[in-house]
Amino acid sequence: MASTADKLVADYLRSLESELRGLPRARRKELVQEISEHIAEAREGLDPGDEASVRTILDRLGDPAEIAAAERPAVAGRAGWREIVALILLPIGGIIVPVLGWVVGA
């Protein structure tokens, strides 16, 4: 029967796995493995059932959602209608009215 400390670790790793869903499987597996090994190393000198120490270890690692957010690439915002119109008008304005068209488009 698993101790409460073991259940805490299992829940943490399950939550981390869930938060990392958007990443490629290989990277997700690698991260969960690294964190699992880190937890195991940190628990080596502790009493296996020491719940308070395990909670401290997990708190130091941080929230699984924050770990996952740090691993995801930043997503750029979508271009608005003004940006799209400017991109269309810049070349057109540069051809029709070489200098003035470009300035108006910009």
C-alpha positions in Angstrom: 0.0 0.0 0.0 1.4 3.4 -1.0 2.0 6.0 1.6 0.4 9.5 1.5 3.8 10.9 0.4 3.9 8.5 -2.5 0.4 9.5 -3.5 1.4 13.2 -3.4 4.3 12.5 -5.8 2.1 10.4 -8.1 -0.6 13.1 -8.1 2.0 15.8 -8.8 3.5 13.9 -11.8 0.0 13.1 -13.1 -0.9 16.8 -12.9 2.4 17.7 -14.7 1.7 15.2 -17.4 -1.8 16.6 -17.9 -0.5 20.2 -18.1 2.2 19.2 -20.6 -0.4 17.8 -23.1 0.3 20.3 -25.8 4.0 19.4 -26.1 5.4 16.6 -28.3 5.3 13.2 -26.6 9.1 12.8 -26.4 9.6 16.2 -24.7 6.7 15.6 -22.3 8.1 12.2 -21.4 11.6 13.7 -20.9 10.3 16.4 -18.6 8.3 14.1 -16.5 11.2 11.7 -16.2 13.6 14.5 -15.2 11.3 15.8 -12.5 10.5 12.3 -11.3 14.3 11.6 -10.9 14.7 15.0 -9.1 12.0 14.1 -6.7 13.5 10.6 -6.1 17.0 12.1 -5.4 15.5 14.7 -3.0 13.7 11.9 -1.1 16.7 9.7 -0.8 17.7 10.7 2.7 14.2 11.1 4.0 11.8 8.8 5.8 9.7 7.3 2.9 6.4 8.3 4.6 7.5 11.9 5.5 4.6 13.8 4.0 5.8 17.2 5.1 9.2 16.8 3.4 7.6 15.6 0.2 5.2 18.6 0.2 8.3 20.9 0.6 10.1 19.2 -2.3 7.0 19.6 -4.5 6.5 23.2 -3.5 10.1 24.0 -4.4 9.6 22.4 -7.8 6.6 24.7 -8.4 3.1 24.4 -9.8 2.9 21.9 -12.7 0.9 24.6 -14.7 3.8 27.0 -14.3 6.4 24.4 -15.4 4.3 23.6 -18.5 3.8 27.3 -19.3 7.6 27.8 -19.2 8.0 25.0 -21.7 5.4 26.1 -24.2 6.6 28.5 -27.0 5.2 32.0 -26.8 2.3 32.5 -29.2 2.2 35.7 -31.1 -1.1 37.6 -31.2 -3.1 37.7 -34.4 -2.8 40.6 -36.7 -5.6 43.1 -36.6 -7.4 44.5 -39.6 -5.3 47.6 -39.6 -2.1 45.6 -40.0 -3.6 43.6 -42.8 -4.8 46.7 -44.6 -1.4 48.4 -44.2 0.4 45.4 -45.6 -1.9 45.5 -48.7 -1.7 49.2 -49.2 2.0 49.7 -48.8 3.0 48.0 -52.0 0.0 49.3 -53.9 0.6 52.8 -52.8 4.3 52.6 -53.6 3.5 51.7 -57.2 0.6 54.1 -57.8 2.1 57.2 -56.0 5.7 56.3 -55.3 6.5 58.5 -52.3 3.1 59.7 -51.0 1.4 56.3 -51.3 4.1 54.7 -49.1 3.8 57.4 -46.4 0.0 57.2 -46.3 0.2 53.4 -46.1 2.7 53.6 -43.2 
